Amino acid sequence: MRFSISLALILLFGCGQNLNEPETPGALLPVKETVFEGLNRPWGITFLSEGEALVTEKNGHMVKVDLNTKTKKVIKGFPSDLTDSIGAVHIGDNSGIFEIIKHPDFAENQIIYFSYAAKKPGLGKTTKFVRAHLRHDSLADIETILVADPYSPINYHYGGGMAIGPNRKLYITVGERLFWEHDEPEIPIAQDVTDKRGKIHRFDLDGGIPDDNPDFGPDAVPSIFALGIRNTQGIALQPKTNTLWFTEHGTIQGDELNLLRPGANYGWPNVTTGRLRSKDCRPPKIEGAEFAPPIWFWHHTVAPTGLCFYTGDEFPAWKNNLFVPGLSRGSLWRFHIEGDTIKSAEELFLNDRVRSRKVAQSPKGKLYLLTDEENGKIIRIKAKPLSE
């Protein structure tokens, strides 16, 4: 694990100041301000302008939110194969609408990408990734990028993360879709290169397969970029280094931060920093496999989700830091990274925890948080001078 902690967990709301020490001139205190509410478990957000954004509600709709007028509009024309059992089982049902991102040339072409749990009668559900044109408040020209078949009745671990990476390639994450490890086939799903699940895939922006994708053999799914993934919901580009980082859900502990490398095998279920749910499960040895270790792992359950690199100016000391929210315990983490080394880690808002799905940045560099609640909120993280 490549990290060195120069600041242990900093306990004053993330301002990095000891209560017994005098205030540093100009020191800033991060505070929360709810700028929108009434969202049904929001999952993803992409800003169309400083005051307007597209938001996906895991248990609801794709909506256009106006942060100035505090109004929202449902985007029409969503694919009809969206699963209709959203939230019907319990909070652990992962089905619904997931990530949404813009094409790099969105201002010219109005293209967006989004992911969701798709149904097929008699077979179940799976993760589906599509691209479409946004025409006013409707979707048009919907094209499928990937259907992560086979369909399954299982309601867990869809993945659904997306990011535009180096060289304008589209990276998408698919979970392995199992809950218990004893349900694994002879070759574990995440280790089987003929199976789309449990992988990170790489596409051209038009949905084609890049010629320089890793070669996993003649029978492999050609879009696979990396394997050995249990359930990755968040993936983000680090602008300073042009590399991609992703979060990974463990089982009993084992939550991780990973650096994406072409052809890498991240080990699930053969290696984990946590424990397997199925105590008697012994995954088979994968001949010739080399497993990539995580850059960071937690010793407690965090359930990390949609991460974001901060490049704004409101918090100068946070420039280029990585922010990772969590579902479990409602945590929000800040990582100072140099290259591929985590130099310090800080947990924010220890006395104001909220189950969180996504951290995002607006075009002008403001930092926002989506809360995973029935009355889901968009929260702005603002800087308040400590001297006030």
VENWOGI-V281594 format. One record per residue. N is the residue number from 1. RES is the residue in one letter. OMEGA is omega in degrees with one decimal (* if undefined). BURIAL is + if it has 16 or more other ideal C-beta (glycine too) atoms within 10 Angstrom, else -. Layout:
BEGIN
N & RES & OMEGA & BURIAL
N & RES & OMEGA & BURIAL
END
This chain:
BEGIN
1 & M & -172.7 & -
2 & R & 173.6 & -
3 & F & 172.3 & +
4 & S & -174.2 & -
5 & I & 176.2 & -
6 & S & 171.5 & -
7 & L & 176.3 & -
8 & A & 178.9 & -
9 & L & -175.5 & -
10 & I & -161.1 & +
11 & L & 178.6 & -
12 & L & 177.4 & -
13 & F & 178.4 & +
14 & G & -179.1 & +
15 & C & 174.2 & +
16 & G & -175.9 & +
17 & Q & 177.2 & +
18 & N & -177.4 & -
19 & L & -177.0 & -
20 & N & -178.9 & -
21 & E & 176.3 & -
22 & P & -178.7 & -
23 & E & 173.5 & -
24 & T & 179.2 & -
25 & P & 178.5 & -
26 & G & -178.6 & -
27 & A & -175.9 & -
28 & L & 176.4 & +
29 & L & 175.7 & +
30 & P & 178.1 & +
31 & V & -179.6 & -
32 & K & 173.5 & +
33 & E & 177.2 & -
34 & T & -178.1 & -
35 & V & 176.6 & +
36 & F & 175.0 & +
37 & E & -177.7 & -
38 & G & 177.4 & -
39 & L & -175.5 & +
40 & N & -178.1 & +
41 & R & -179.3 & +
42 & P & -175.3 & +
43 & W & -175.9 & +
44 & G & 178.6 & +
45 & I & 171.6 & +
46 & T & -175.1 & +
47 & F & 173.5 & +
48 & L & 175.5 & +
49 & S & -178.6 & -
50 & E & -176.4 & -
51 & G & -175.9 & -
52 & E & -177.1 & -
53 & A & 167.5 & +
54 & L & -179.4 & +
55 & V & 172.2 & +
56 & T & 173.9 & +
57 & E & -177.8 & +
58 & K & -178.1 & +
59 & N & -177.1 & +
60 & G & -170.8 & +
61 & H & 161.1 & +
62 & M & -175.8 & +
63 & V & 171.4 & +
64 & K & -175.5 & +
65 & V & 174.2 & +
66 & D & -176.6 & -
67 & L & -179.9 & +
68 & N & -179.2 & -
69 & T & -179.8 & -
70 & K & 179.1 & -
71 & T & 176.8 & -
72 & K & 176.2 & +
73 & K & 175.5 & -
74 & V & 176.1 & -
75 & I & -176.9 & +
76 & K & 173.7 & -
77 & G & 178.3 & -
78 & F & -178.1 & +
79 & P & -174.2 & -
80 & S & -179.7 & -
81 & D & 172.6 & -
82 & L & -178.3 & +
83 & T & -176.9 & +
84 & D & 179.2 & -
85 & S & -175.4 & -
86 & I & 175.6 & +
87 & G & -174.0 & -
88 & A & -176.7 & -
89 & V & 177.7 & -
90 & H & -175.1 & -
91 & I & 179.6 & -
92 & G & 176.3 & -
93 & D & -176.5 & +
94 & N & -175.5 & +
95 & S & 176.1 & +
96 & G & 177.0 & +
97 & I & -171.2 & +
98 & F & -171.0 & +
99 & E & 172.9 & +
100 & I & 177.2 & +
101 & I & 179.2 & +
102 & K & 167.5 & +
103 & H & 178.2 & +
104 & P & 178.7 & -
105 & D & -175.2 & -
106 & F & -178.3 & -
107 & A & -180.0 & -
108 & E & -171.2 & -
109 & N & 177.3 & -
110 & Q & -179.0 & +
111 & I & 173.6 & +
112 & I & 175.7 & +
113 & Y & 176.3 & +
114 & F & -178.1 & +
115 & S & -178.6 & +
116 & Y & 174.7 & +
117 & A & -178.4 & +
118 & A & -179.2 & +
119 & K & 170.2 & +
120 & K & -175.0 & -
121 & P & 178.1 & -
122 & G & -177.1 & -
123 & L & 179.3 & -
124 & G & -172.6 & +
125 & K & 170.6 & +
126 & T & 178.9 & +
127 & T & 179.8 & +
128 & K & 179.5 & +
129 & F & -178.1 & +
130 & V & 168.9 & +
131 & R & -176.1 & +
132 & A & 171.7 & +
133 & H & 174.3 & -
134 & L & -179.9 & +
135 & R & -173.9 & -
136 & H & -179.0 & -
137 & D & -179.2 & -
138 & S & 175.0 & -
139 & L & 178.3 & +
140 & A & 176.1 & -
141 & D & -178.2 & -
142 & I & 179.9 & -
143 & E & 179.1 & -
144 & T & 173.2 & -
145 & I & -178.5 & +
146 & L & 166.2 & +
147 & V & -172.8 & +
148 & A & 178.3 & +
149 & D & 12.8 & +
150 & P & 172.8 & -
151 & Y & -175.3 & +
152 & S & 175.6 & -
153 & P & -177.1 & -
154 & I & -173.5 & +
155 & N & -170.0 & +
156 & Y & 161.7 & +
157 & H & 177.5 & +
158 & Y & -169.6 & +
159 & G & 175.0 & +
160 & G & 179.5 & +
161 & G & 179.1 & +
162 & M & 174.7 & +
163 & A & 169.7 & +
164 & I & -175.4 & +
165 & G & 179.8 & +
166 & P & 178.1 & -
167 & N & 175.0 & -
168 & R & 174.3 & -
169 & K & -179.9 & +
170 & L & 178.8 & +
171 & Y & -179.2 & +
172 & I & -174.9 & +
173 & T & 178.5 & +
174 & V & 177.0 & +
175 & G & -176.6 & +
176 & E & 170.2 & +
177 & R & 177.1 & +
178 & L & 172.3 & +
179 & F & -178.8 & -
180 & W & -179.9 & -
181 & E & 179.5 & +
182 & H & 175.6 & -
183 & D & 179.0 & -
184 & E & 172.0 & +
185 & P & -176.1 & -
186 & E & 169.3 & -
187 & I & -177.6 & -
188 & P & -174.6 & +
189 & I & -176.0 & +
190 & A & 179.7 & +
191 & Q & -176.5 & +
192 & D & -175.9 & +
193 & V & 174.4 & +
194 & T & -178.0 & -
195 & D & -177.3 & +
196 & K & -173.9 & +
197 & R & 178.7 & +
198 & G & -174.1 & +
199 & K & 163.5 & +
200 & I & -176.0 & +
201 & H & -179.6 & +
202 & R & -177.6 & +
203 & F & 163.1 & +
204 & D & -177.1 & -
205 & L & 176.3 & +
206 & D & 179.4 & -
207 & G & 177.8 & +
208 & G & 179.2 & -
209 & I & 178.8 & -
210 & P & -179.9 & -
211 & D & -176.2 & -
212 & D & 171.7 & -
213 & N & 176.9 & +
214 & P & 179.7 & +
215 & D & 178.5 & -
216 & F & 178.4 & +
217 & G & -173.2 & -
218 & P & -177.7 & -
219 & D & -175.7 & -
220 & A & 171.7 & +
221 & V & -169.8 & +
222 & P & -179.6 & -
223 & S & -177.1 & +
224 & I & 176.9 & +
225 & F & 178.1 & +
226 & A & -176.2 & +
227 & L & -178.6 & +
228 & G & -175.6 & +
229 & I & 175.7 & +
230 & R & 179.3 & +
231 & N & 179.3 & +
232 & T & 179.1 & +
233 & Q & -176.2 & +
234 & G & 176.0 & +
235 & I & -173.7 & +
236 & A & 179.6 & +
237 & L & 174.1 & +
238 & Q & -172.5 & +
239 & P & -174.8 & -
240 & K & -177.2 & -
241 & T & -178.3 & +
242 & N & 176.6 & -
243 & T & -179.0 & +
244 & L & 175.5 & +
245 & W & 177.5 & +
246 & F & 175.8 & +
247 & T & -178.9 & +
248 & E & 177.0 & +
249 & H & 171.5 & +
250 & G & 177.0 & +
251 & T & 173.3 & +
252 & I & -163.2 & -
253 & Q & 178.1 & +
254 & G & 174.7 & +
255 & D & -169.8 & +
256 & E & 163.9 & +
257 & L & -178.0 & +
258 & N & 173.1 & +
259 & L & -174.8 & +
260 & L & 177.2 & +
261 & R & -178.1 & -
262 & P & 176.6 & -
263 & G & -175.8 & -
264 & A & 176.1 & +
265 & N & -174.4 & +
266 & Y & 159.9 & +
267 & G & -175.4 & +
268 & W & -3.3 & +
269 & P & -174.7 & +
270 & N & 176.0 & +
271 & V & 178.3 & +
272 & T & 176.2 & +
273 & T & 175.7 & +
274 & G & 178.5 & +
275 & R & 176.7 & -
276 & L & 175.4 & +
277 & R & 179.5 & -
278 & S & -171.3 & +
279 & K & -176.7 & -
280 & D & -178.2 & -
281 & C & 176.1 & -
282 & R & -178.1 & -
283 & P & -178.6 & +
284 & P & 177.5 & -
285 & K & 178.6 & -
286 & I & -175.6 & +
287 & E & 175.5 & -
288 & G & -176.5 & -
289 & A & 170.4 & -
290 & E & -173.0 & -
291 & F & 179.8 & -
292 & A & 179.5 & +
293 & P & 177.2 & -
294 & P & 172.2 & +
295 & I & -179.6 & +
296 & W & 167.6 & +
297 & F & 179.0 & +
298 & W & 177.0 & +
299 & H & 174.0 & -
300 & H & -177.5 & -
301 & T & 179.1 & +
302 & V & -173.3 & +
303 & A & -174.5 & +
304 & P & -173.0 & +
305 & T & -169.2 & +
306 & G & -174.7 & +
307 & L & -176.0 & +
308 & C & 170.8 & +
309 & F & -177.0 & +
310 & Y & 179.6 & +
311 & T & -177.7 & -
312 & G & -177.0 & -
313 & D & -175.4 & -
314 & E & 176.3 & +
315 & F & -176.1 & +
316 & P & -178.0 & -
317 & A & -179.0 & -
318 & W & -175.5 & +
319 & K & 178.7 & -
320 & N & 175.1 & -
321 & N & 179.2 & +
322 & L & 178.0 & +
323 & F & -176.8 & +
324 & V & 174.9 & +
325 & P & 179.2 & +
326 & G & 176.4 & +
327 & L & -179.1 & +
328 & S & 177.8 & -
329 & R & 176.8 & -
330 & G & -174.2 & +
331 & S & 173.0 & +
332 & L & -173.6 & +
333 & W & 173.7 & +
334 & R & 179.9 & +
335 & F & 170.5 & +
336 & H & -172.8 & +
337 & I & 171.2 & +
338 & E & -174.1 & -
339 & G & 175.7 & -
340 & D & -179.2 & -
341 & T & 175.2 & -
342 & I & -176.1 & +
343 & K & 177.7 & -
344 & S & 179.2 & +
345 & A & -176.7 & +
346 & E & 175.2 & +
347 & E & -175.1 & +
348 & L & 171.2 & +
349 & F & -176.6 & +
350 & L & -179.7 & +
351 & N & -178.1 & -
352 & D & -176.1 & -
353 & R & 175.1 & -
354 & V & 179.2 & +
355 & R & -168.5 & +
356 & S & -173.7 & +
357 & R & -170.6 & +
358 & K & 166.1 & +
359 & V & -178.0 & +
360 & A & -179.5 & +
361 & Q & 179.2 & +
362 & S & -179.9 & +
363 & P & 180.0 & -
364 & K & 173.0 & -
365 & G & 175.6 & -
366 & K & -174.7 & +
367 & L & -176.9 & +
368 & Y & -179.9 & +
369 & L & 173.8 & +
370 & L & 178.6 & +
371 & T & -178.4 & +
372 & D & -177.7 & +
373 & E & 174.8 & +
374 & E & 169.5 & -
375 & N & -174.4 & -
376 & G & -174.5 & +
377 & K & 164.3 & +
378 & I & -176.4 & +
379 & I & 173.2 & +
380 & R & 174.4 & +
381 & I & -173.2 & +
382 & K & 176.8 & +
383 & A & 176.9 & +
384 & K & 178.0 & -
385 & P & -178.3 & -
386 & L & -177.6 & -
387 & S & -179.1 & -
388 & E & * & -
END
